């Protein structure tokens, strides 16, 4: 059985390693001291990653992504993981769930995110619901062609950089042999949508320059066309 890396994988690793050494390492001391990454620096790093083909490497080639396999993605992550977390996260891989985009969502969200023209953030965690998503209390109720969303999400990473949020909420309940089970629906919610606000989150002991936020939804109305995937999935 052959375990050696291909020449293409070796080339990608070398490219990522050079990128980390030249574009990320030089800024680490300042980020660690200030706990801040200037927006212009973040944009510069992102554009350089795009030019080198190191952005959206997990996305399919037909949509403009890198189309890397799982092993190569792991090798890439290993190299990026050597740098400050706030800096490495700028070289984002769009959330894989965006591949569930359909119809106009593809041109409005998926393609621009792969190109680096838009940035997503993913909101699932709540004060009493982390990996146990069935405990979430943030909810959506249908009102004609819209869903009315109420509740909050906590520990949401880089919401300050995002153009929209991939939001998971409870949208119904079904009875099972083990009791009630919440149904979950995900939405694509643009920043600035009425009823949707963002506030500063919690201080952490690490991840300097990488911040979390609290997202609040107060009768936030989202059109059914913004549903990502299926309702009550």
Backbone as a ProteinNet text record, in pm:
[ID]
protein_1_A
[PRIMARY]
XXXXXXXXXXXXXXXXXXXXXXXXXXXXXXXXXXXXXXXXXXXXXXXXXXXXXXXXXXXXXXXXXXXXXXXXXXXXXXXXXXXXXXXXXXXXXXXXXXXXXXXXXXXXXXXXXXXXXXXXXXXXXXXXXXXXXXXXXXXXXXXXXXXXXXXXXXXXXXXXXXXXXXXXXXXXXXXXXXXXXXXXXXXXXXXXXXXXXXXXXXXXXXXXXXXXXXXXXXXXXXXXXXXXXXXXX
[TERTIARY]
84.6	0	88.2	51.8	132.1	81.6	171	132.8	202.4	290.2	361.9	269	301.6	219.8	249	149.6	168.7	247.4	299.3	374.8	284.6	157.2	63.2	41.4	27.5	10.3	133.4	249.7	374.4	381	340.2	342.6	246.5	127.5	29.2	81	139.9	194.8	302.8	390.7	497.7	439.9	335.1	272.7	209.4	138.8	74.4	178.9	283	388.7	455.1	482.8	544.1	448.8	321.7	221.6	215.1	212.1	206.7	330.2	446.8	571.9	582.8	534.4	551.4	436.2	314.2	197.5	131	152.5	86.5	182.8	293.1	389	430.3	458.4	506	408.5	282.7	181.9	142.7	198.2	154.1	180.1	298.5	330.9	234.1	204.7	115.1	-26.3	-71.2	-205.6	-213.8	-110.2	-108.7	-109.4	-43.8	-37.9	-169.5	-226.2	-343.5	-477.1	-473.6	-596.8	-687	-623.1	-698.3	-630.3	-711.4	-661.8	-730.1	-651.2	-706.7	-778.7	-889.7	-969.9	-891	-805	-725.7	-624.8	-569.1	-475.9	-549.5	-666.5	-745	-779.1	-816.7	-851.8	-729.6	-614.9	-491	-453.3	-462.5	-430.2	-527.3	-654.2	-754.6	-728.2	-699.7	-675.8	-551.7	-448.4	-327.7	-356.7	-438.3	-476	-557.1	-646.6	-726.5	-636.9	-542.5	-452.3	-366.5	-336	-253.1	-336.1	-467.4	-553.4	-569.1	-550.3	-558.7	-690	-784	-912.3	-1022.4	-1117.2	-1229.4	-1179.5	-1075.9	-1017	-1106.6	-1205.9	-1297.2	-1416.4	-1431	-1547	-1521.7	-1626.1	-1610.4	-1551.2	-1474.2	-1410.9	-1515.7	-1626.9	-1728.8	-1791.9	-1777	-1827.9	-1715.6	-1594.8	-1483	-1395	-1420	-1339.5	-1217.2	-1141.4	-1018.5	-1039.8	-1150.4	-1182.3	-1084.3	-1021	-923	-990.8	-923.9	-975.2	-951.8	-1011.5	-1007.8	-866.1	-782.8	-646	-569.1	-579.8	-506.5	-557.5	-687.1	-742.9	-686.5	-671.5	-614.2	-469.3	-394.2	-254.9	-247	-338.5	-343.7	-376.2	-475.1	-514.7	-400.7	-324.1	-211.7	-112.1	-83.5	11.5	-46.3	-171.8	-234.8	-244.8	-262.1	-277.4	-154.5	-43.7	78.8	78.7	-12.3	-17	-122.3	-118.7	-220.4	-359	-451.4	-581.8	-659.3	-651.3	-721.9	-674.1	-543.3	-485.9	-517	-503.1	-527.3	-672	-762.6	-904.8	-946.3	-863.5	-892.8	-890.8	-803.8	-795	-907.5	-1029.5	-1146.9	-1181.4	-1239	-1303.4	-1453.2	-1527.4	-1671.6	-1734.6	-1836.2	-1903	-1956.2	-1927.7	-1970.6	-2121.6	-2194.4	-2340.1	-2391.8	-2308.9	-2350.9	-2373.8	-2323.1	-2347.1	-2494.4	-2571.4	-2715.8	-2789.4	-2716	-2779.2	-2848.2	-2958.9	-3034.5	-3086	-3116.5	-3176.5	-3096.1	-3162.4	-3093.5	-2993.3	-3003.2	-2906.9	-2765.3	-2753.6	-2621.4	-2546.8	-2614.7	-2550.2	-2543.7	-2635.8	-2640	-2544.5	-2524.7	-2443.1	-2325.3	-2351.9	-2246.8	-2130.9	-2158	-2051.3	-1974.5	-2042.4	-1968.2	-1882.9	-1928.4	-1850.9	-1727.1	-1740.4	-1624.8	-1522.8	-1569.4	-1480.1	-1418.7	-1470.7	-1420.7	-1487.8	-1594.3	-1667.3	-1764	-1804	-1886.8	-1825.7	-1855.3	-1805.7	-1924.4	-1924.8	-2032.1	-1987.8	-2082.9	-2055.2	-2168.3	-2140.9	-2236.9	-2283.8	-2415.1	-2471.6	-2559.2	-2507.4	-2582.7	-2584.7	-2471.9	-2456.4	-2543.5	-2600.7	-2678.3	-2627.4	-2669.1	-2622.6	-2644.9	-2754.4	-2785.7	-2787.3	-2730.4	-2731.3	-2606.3	-2517.3	-2397.6	-2405.1	-2334.2	-2341.1	-2477.7	-2550.6	-2685.9	-2783.9	-2789.4	-2868.6	-3017.9	-3062.8	-3205.6	-3251.1	-3154.7	-3190.6	-3203.7	-3181	-3184.8	-3324.3	-3324	-3449.2	-3478.9	-3378.9	-3402.4	-3497.5	-3604	-3708.7	-3756.8	-3816.7	-3877.5	-4021.4	-4112.2	-4253.5	-4299	-4366	-4408.8	-4523.1	-4513	-4618	-4633.1	-4715.8	-4730.5	-4602.9	-4548.5	-4425.6	-4300.6	-4320.1	-4207.1	-4197.9	-4081	-4060.2	-4022	-4080	-4048.4	-3956.2	-3835.3	-3731.7	-3712.2	-3708.3	-3683.9	-3586	-3497	-3398.8	-3260.4	-3160.8	-3023	-2926.3	-2811.2	-2701.6	-2576.8	-2499.9	-2381.4	-2255.5	-2140.5	-2010.5	-2002.4	-2056	-2055.7	-1929.9	-1847.4	-1716.2	-1724.6	-1637.9	-1615.1	-1742.2	-1844.6	-1965.6	-1937	-1826.4	-1789.1	-1738.7	-1694.5	-1643.1	-1747.4	-1856.5	-1951.6	-2050.6	-2092	-2196.3	-2332.8	-2331	-2455.5	-2426	-2531.1	-2516.3	-2595.5	-2536.1	-2606.3	-2664.7	-2793.4	-2859.8	-2941.2	-2919.5	-2995.6	-3092.2	-3219.9	-3320.7	-3418.6	-3487.4	-3594	-3717.2	-3777.5	-3891	-4015.5	-4008.6	-4123.4	-4087.6	-4184.9	-4164.9	-4235.6	-4172.1	-4236.4	-4228.4	-4328.4	-4332.4	-4258.6	-4172.4	-4100.8	-4120.8	-4071.4	-4084.3	-4006.7	-3914.4	-3833.4	-3877.7	-3995.7	-4046.2	-4039.1	-4055.5	-4054.6	-3915.5	-3912.9	-3788	-3805.9	-3717	-3728.4	-3684.7	-3758.5	-3720.7	-3633.4	-3534.9	-3438.2	-3445	-3440.6	-3434	-3319.2	-3247.2	-3139.1	-3178.9	-3134.2	-3166.7	-3039.9	-3044.9	-2940.9	-2993.6	-2934.8	-2985.7	-2879.7	-2911.8	-2817.4	-2796.9	-2673.8	-2647.6	-2728.3	-2783.9	-2864.5	-3011.9	-3050.7	-3192.5	-3266.5	-3377.4	-3451.1	-3483.2	-3459.3	-3483.4	-3363.6	-3254	-3131.7	-3020.1	-2960.9	-2852.6	-2737.3	-2619.8	-2497.8	-2435.8	-2394.3	-2324.8	-2199.7	-2108.3	-1982.2	-2006.9	-1928	-1944.5	-1857.9	-1785.9	-1713.5	-1562.5	-1491.3	-1345.7	-1301.6	-1195.7	-1142.6	-995.7	-944.2	-806.3	-707	-755.6	-665.7	-730.8	-686	-743.6	-739.1	-622.2	-607.2	-637	-712.7	-748.9	-866.9	-918.7	-1031.2	-1143.4	-1252.1	-1354.2	-1486.7	-1563.7	-1697.1	-1802.1	-1923.1	-2028.4	-2161.2	-2252	-2388	-2480.1	-2561.2	-2657.3	-2797.2	-2867.7	-3002.4	-3106	-3215.3	-3323.7	-3453.4	-3511	-3632.7	-3738.6	-3825.5	-3926.5	-3863.6	-3754.5	-3682	-3753.9	-3799.1	-3875.6	-3783.1	-3784.1	-3698.5	-3785.8	-3769.7	-3852.4	-3818.4	-3916.6	-3896.9	-3790.4	-3761.5	-3656.8	-3518.4	-3509.3	-3381.5	-3356.7	-3448.7	-3427.9	-3315	-3218.5	-3107.4	-3136.4	-3157.8	-3194.4	-3344.5	-3386	-3527.8	-3579.7	-3706.8	-3772.1	-3793	-3769.6	-3790.7	-3706.8	-3585.5	-3502.9	-3448.6
-119.3	0	124.4	222.8	343.6	455.3	505.4	610.8	743.6	747.2	871.1	973.1	1101.3	1207.8	1224.7	1270.9	1296.1	1425.2	1445.4	1567.8	1690.1	1675.5	1787.2	1821.7	1718.8	1743.5	1809.3	1764.5	1824.6	1971.6	2002.2	2139.3	2227.5	2174.2	2249.5	2276.3	2175.3	2191.9	2298.7	2295.2	2395.3	2535.4	2547.2	2677.4	2731.7	2645	2687.4	2723.6	2644	2670	2804.9	2833.2	2961.2	3076.6	3055.1	3158.8	3190.5	3087.9	3107.1	3182.7	3144.1	3206.5	3351.4	3380.2	3514.1	3609.4	3556.9	3643.9	3641.4	3536.3	3526.5	3547	3474.3	3485.2	3629.1	3713.3	3848.8	3933.3	3895.5	3975.3	3916.1	3802.4	3733	3812.2	3868.5	3940.4	4055.4	4130.8	4245.3	4200	4093.9	4043.1	3991.4	3922.2	3870.7	3984.4	4095.9	4209.9	4287.2	4310	4397.5	4324	4193.8	4115.4	4172.4	4220.9	4286.5	4263.7	4243.8	4233.9	4342.1	4434	4544	4491.5	4554.2	4509.1	4512	4611.9	4621.1	4507.3	4466.8	4354	4224.9	4207.3	4086.4	4075.9	4187.1	4186.2	4156.8	4211.4	4186.5	4039	3978.9	3836.5	3752.3	3787	3710.7	3716.9	3835	3849.7	3773.2	3772.1	3696.8	3547	3502.4	3360.7	3324	3412.8	3388.9	3379.3	3471.5	3473.4	3347.8	3289.1	3168.2	3040.1	3054.7	2937	2865.3	2937	2876.6	2909.5	2966.6	3006.6	2916.4	2879.5	2793.7	2664.3	2608.3	2485.6	2364	2375.1	2263	2261.3	2365.7	2377.8	2314.1	2267.1	2200.5	2292.1	2234	2309.2	2375.6	2306.6	2361.3	2489.1	2515.4	2639.5	2740.4	2706.5	2798.1	2768.5	2657.8	2620.9	2540.3	2501.6	2426.5	2279.1	2225	2084.8	1986.2	2023.9	1934	1817.5	1703.6	1586.7	1601.8	1512.9	1523.6	1519.9	1429.7	1420	1548.5	1601.6	1723.7	1841.5	1846.6	1951.5	1942.2	1820.5	1800.4	1847.6	1819.2	1862.9	2015.2	2076.8	2222.5	2281.6	2224	2272	2257.7	2152.9	2131.2	2245.1	2288.7	2398.2	2530.6	2557.4	2681.2	2685.4	2568.2	2559.2	2597.5	2618.9	2659.3	2808.7	2882.4	3027.5	3066.5	3192.5	3248.5	3218.2	3177.6	3132.2	3242.4	3364	3474.4	3501.7	3488.6	3512.1	3398.1	3275.8	3162.3	3153.7	3202.2	3190	3281.5	3380.9	3469.3	3389.9	3288.7	3202.7	3100.1	3149.5	3069.8	2964.4	2858.4	2760.2	2778.4	2818.2	2836.4	2709.9	2728.5	2614.8	2519.9	2391	2291.8	2288	2328.3	2323.5	2417.2	2512.4	2602.5	2528.9	2407.6	2328.4	2289.8	2316.4	2292.8	2410.4	2515.8	2630.1	2584.9	2647.8	2612.8	2739.2	2725.2	2833.6	2963.1	3073.8	3203	3209.5	3118.7	3117.4	3089.8	3015.7	2981.1	3106.9	3193.9	3316.8	3424.4	3419.9	3523	3494.2	3366.1	3330.9	3239	3126	3026	3078.7	3124.8	3169.2	3289.4	3395.1	3507.8	3468.9	3370.9	3327.2	3250.8	3168.5	3096.2	3193.7	3299.8	3400	3492.6	3489.3	3578.2	3713.4	3726.8	3852.6	3867.6	3755.3	3754.3	3657.1	3682	3595.4	3546.2	3417	3358.5	3337.5	3326.9	3275.8	3180	3085.3	2980.6	2995.7	2997.7	3020.7	2904.6	2828.8	2716.5	2720.8	2757.2	2751	2852.5	2808.1	2892.8	2871	2954.1	2935.9	2795	2730.2	2596.4	2490.7	2523.6	2428.3	2446.5	2348.1	2349.8	2238.3	2130.6	2014.6	1946.1	1971.7	1917.5	2012.9	2006.3	2103.7	2092.6	1977.4	1960.5	2038	2096	2174.6	2323.5	2361.5	2503.5	2562.4	2689.6	2759.6	2868	2911.4	3007	2940.2	3008.1	2939.5	3023.3	2954.2	3019	2971.2	3065	3032.4	3087	3004.1	3046.1	3147.9	3247.9	3348.5	3376.3	3298.1	3310.8	3270.2	3360.4	3332.9	3360.3	3403.9	3439.8	3348.3	3352.5	3290.5	3402	3400.1	3499.1	3432.8	3487.7	3426.4	3505.3	3433.4	3494.1	3408.3	3475.4	3404.1	3461.5	3391	3439	3323.3	3357.5	3263.3	3322.1	3236.9	3283.5	3213.6	3275.3	3221.9	3206	3302.3	3294.2	3361.6	3283.9	3330.3	3425.2	3523.8	3625.4	3681.2	3703.2	3767.7	3911.3	3967.5	4103.8	4112.5	4000.1	3997	3948.8	3893.1	3822.8	3916.3	3874.3	3944.1	3880.7	3756.6	3686.1	3571.2	3521.3	3412.5	3290.8	3174.6	3048.3	3011.8	3032.1	3024.6	2896.4	2826.3	2705.1	2735.3	2703.8	2730.7	2614.6	2609.2	2510.8	2562.2	2476.6	2521.6	2435.5	2343.6	2257.6	2145.8	2062.4	1950.8	1828.1	1714.3	1588.8	1491.2	1407.3	1308.1	1181.9	1132.2	1007.9	913.8	792.4	694.9	738.2	833.5	883.3	1021.8	1063	1193.7	1292.9	1420.3	1524.1	1543.9	1568	1593.9	1720.3	1816	1941.2	1924.2	1988.3	1992.2	2115.7	2102.7	2209.7	2258.3	2389.9	2450.8	2550.7	2557.1	2655	2763.4	2885.6	3001.7	3077.9	3146	3240.1	3379.1	3443	3571.7	3679.1	3779.5	3887.3	3975.3	4021.4	4120.9	4246	4308.2	4427.2	4399.4	4271.8	4238.1	4293.2	4364.5	4418	4309.4	4342.7	4247.1	4160.7	4178.3	4099.5	4194.4	4170.3	4255.4	4171	4231.6	4163.7	4242.9	4173.4	4239.8	4161.9	4231.4	4170.6	4050.6	3945.9	3822.5	3814.7	3705.2	3675.1	3678.6	3717.9	3711.3	3566.3	3530.5	3394.2	3399.6	3289.1	3286.5	3265.2	3235	3214.5	3272.8	3231.1	3279.3	3431.3	3488.7	3633.2	3681.5	3789	3843.5	3774.4	3674.7	3596.9	3605.8	3671.7	3704.6	3633	3622.1	3562.9	3668.2	3644.6	3744.3	3679.6	3764.3	3722.4	3777	3690.2	3731.5	3729.6	3838.8	3849.9	3863.3	3790.4	3794	3829	3941.9	3991.9	4014.1	3914.4	3919.1	3948	3881.1	3895.8	3815.6	3884.7	3820.2	3782.1	3653.9	3601.7	3528.5	3561.5	3501.3	3354.1	3276	3132.3	3098.9	3192.3	3169.3	3165	3207.4	3208.3	3078.4	2984.9	2854.7	2781.6	2732.6	2656	2507.8	2437.4	2296.7	2281	2198.4	2169.1	2224.4	2256.2	2299.3	2178.2	2197.9	2091.8	1968	1987.7	1871.9	1802.2
0	0	0	-81.7	-98.5	-7	79.6	172.8	145	49	20.5	-44.5	-27	-83.5	-231.6	-304	-446.4	-464.7	-583.5	-611.5	-597.6	-632.9	-619	-472.1	-387.7	-245	-185	-224.8	-176.9	-217.1	-339.4	-388.2	-308.4	-278.8	-201.6	-61.1	1	135.8	136.3	37.5	28.6	10.8	-69.1	-93.1	34.6	106	230.6	334.7	344.5	442.5	415.4	289.7	253.1	282.6	254.5	280.9	429.9	512.3	657.3	705.5	657	700.5	655.7	535.7	479.2	510.6	521.5	534.8	671.9	750.3	880.5	997.1	997.2	1107.5	1138.5	1037.3	1067	1148.6	1153.1	1223.5	1358.7	1393.1	1514.3	1641.8	1656.8	1780	1804.2	1699.3	1713.3	1749.3	1687.4	1716.3	1859.3	1904.3	2040.9	2142.6	2109.3	2201.2	2205.1	2088.3	2079.2	2079	2053	2041.3	1931.9	1826	1718.7	1584.6	1482	1345.1	1264	1211	1134	1009.7	975.6	861.4	731.2	714.9	592.3	583.5	697.6	699.6	666.3	724.8	697.9	549.8	489.6	347.4	261.4	300	225.4	229.8	347.8	362.4	280.3	285.7	211.1	61.1	9.4	-134	-178.7	-96.4	-130.5	-131.4	-37.7	-34.3	-158.3	-198.9	-319.4	-442.1	-453.2	-568.9	-577.3	-460.8	-457.3	-467.2	-473.2	-480.8	-348.5	-237.6	-104.7	-34.1	-107.4	-49.8	-105.6	-21.3	-63.9	-126.5	-67.9	-122.6	-104.1	-16	8.9	-85.7	-164.5	-252.3	-389.2	-456.9	-586.6	-693.4	-781.5	-889.4	-978.3	-1003	-1092.5	-1040.5	-910.5	-853.1	-828.7	-870.4	-853.4	-734	-664.8	-548.9	-586.7	-484.5	-508.9	-534.5	-484	-508.1	-447.5	-336	-275.1	-204.1	-203.3	-132.5	17.3	94.2	240.1	295.5	247.2	297.2	271.2	150.7	117.4	199.8	224.7	310.2	451.4	501.5	635.3	639.8	534.9	527.4	523.9	450	442.8	579.4	647	779.6	879.8	867.2	957.5	947.3	824.8	805.4	854	821.1	866.1	1018.2	1078.4	1223.1	1302.2	1234.2	1302.6	1335.3	1274.6	1293.7	1396.7	1437.9	1526.1	1469.8	1556.7	1509.6	1439.1	1492.4	1429.5	1288.9	1266.9	1134.7	1038.8	1087.2	997.3	954.7	1040.7	1008.9	894.5	865.4	752.4	622.3	619.3	500.9	512	499.5	535.1	432.2	480.8	395.2	417.4	316	336.3	394.7	477	539.1	432.3	448.7	349.5	331.3	434.3	424.4	315.7	272.2	165	33.4	24.3	-96.4	-108.8	-2.6	-7.9	-71.7	-107.6	-173.9	-302.7	-331.1	-452.5	-520	-647.1	-725.8	-711.2	-675.1	-667.9	-553.5	-455.7	-345.3	-395.1	-502.3	-555.2	-598	-672.4	-719.9	-612.3	-516.6	-413	-297.7	-265.4	-149.8	-182	-244.6	-264.4	-347.9	-469	-558.6	-501.9	-452.7	-395.3	-274.8	-196.6	-80.1	-124.1	-224.8	-278.4	-335.3	-397.9	-457	-352.9	-231.1	-127	-126.9	-205.6	-212.5	-95.7	-38.4	81.7	182	310.5	418	499.4	528.9	608.5	752.1	842.2	976.2	1009.8	1097.1	1128.6	1272.3	1292.6	1425.4	1468.9	1564.3	1619.3	1772.3	1832.8	1978.1	2051.6	2163.4	2253.2	2395.7	2491.1	2629.6	2683	2642.2	2692.4	2583	2468.4	2357	2272.5	2281.6	2199.8	2098.6	2128.2	2039.7	2048.1	2157.6	2172.6	2104.6	1972.8	1897.6	1926.1	1972.9	1998.2	2121.3	2194.4	2312.4	2280.6	2156	2122.7	2142.7	2184.1	2211.6	2108.9	2036.8	1928.8	1829.1	1792.7	1716.8	1597.7	1503.9	1387.7	1374.5	1354.1	1335	1200.3	1124.2	990.5	998.3	910.5	896.2	746.7	680.1	535.7	463.5	381.5	307.6	390.8	513.4	599.4	721.1	783.8	913.8	1010.3	1129.7	1232.3	1333.6	1346.9	1429.8	1558.2	1671.3	1802.1	1880.6	1953.7	2034.9	2015	2065.4	2053.7	2032.7	1977.7	1957.7	2022.4	2088.9	2160.4	2107.8	2135.2	2093.1	1940.5	1867.5	1721.7	1667.4	1601.9	1557.3	1438.2	1440.8	1336.8	1273.7	1355.4	1304.1	1263.4	1314	1277.2	1133.6	1077.5	941.2	841.3	890.1	803.4	734.5	616.7	541.9	566.1	608.9	638.5	734.2	795.3	892.1	846	864	842.8	978.5	994.1	1124	1137.8	1248.5	1279.4	1393.1	1372.3	1474.6	1484.9	1598.7	1616.5	1543.1	1462.3	1381.3	1400.4	1493.7	1518.4	1613.9	1644.7	1737.5	1681.8	1696.9	1659	1776	1786.5	1893.2	1848.8	1935.8	1908.8	2026.7	2015.7	2124	2247.7	2228.8	2340.8	2384.2	2339.1	2376.8	2262.3	2295.1	2193.4	2133.3	2004.6	1933.2	1849.8	1868.5	1794.8	1649.9	1561.7	1421.1	1398.7	1311.9	1290.1	1145.5	1129.1	996.4	995.2	884.4	872.1	772.3	801	718.2	681.4	569.6	529.7	562.8	664.1	711.6	689.9	611.9	583.5	705.5	723.8	826	792.3	893.9	871.6	852.8	852.9	842.7	965.1	948.2	1063.6	1165.8	1293.3	1400	1432.7	1359.4	1379.6	1421.2	1538.5	1587.7	1640	1643.6	1687.6	1801.6	1906.8	2016.8	2054.6	2121.2	2161.8	2251.5	2231.4	2306.9	2430.5	2445.6	2568.2	2546.3	2651	2646.5	2659	2589.2	2597.7	2636.4	2687.5	2735.9	2622.5	2504.5	2390.6	2265.9	2149.5	2023	2014.2	2038.3	2030.2	1888.6	1878.1	1748.8	1684.2	1751.1	1698	1800	1763.6	1861.8	1836	1942.1	1930.3	1963.3	1918.2	1931	1970.2	2014.9	2047.2	1938.6	1881.7	1780	1840.3	1828.1	1883.8	1772.3	1787.4	1689.6	1761.6	1722.9	1786.8	1679	1662.5	1556.7	1420.7	1394.1	1267.9	1159.1	1056.4	950	834.1	800.3	693.7	592.7	465.9	361.7	344.4	303.7	287.5	183	94.1	-5.8	57	184.3	255.6	332.2	324	388.4	316.9	393	336.5	356.1	248.1	258.6	272.8	367.2	384.9	517.5	520.9	644.4	734.7	865	965	937	887	849.7	974.9
[MASK]
+++++++++++++++++++++++++++++++++++++++++++++++++++++++++++++++++++++++++++++++++++++++++++++++++++++++++++++++++++++++++++++++++++++++++++++++++++++++++++++++++++++++++++++++++++++++++++++++++++++++++++++++++++++++++++++++++++++++++

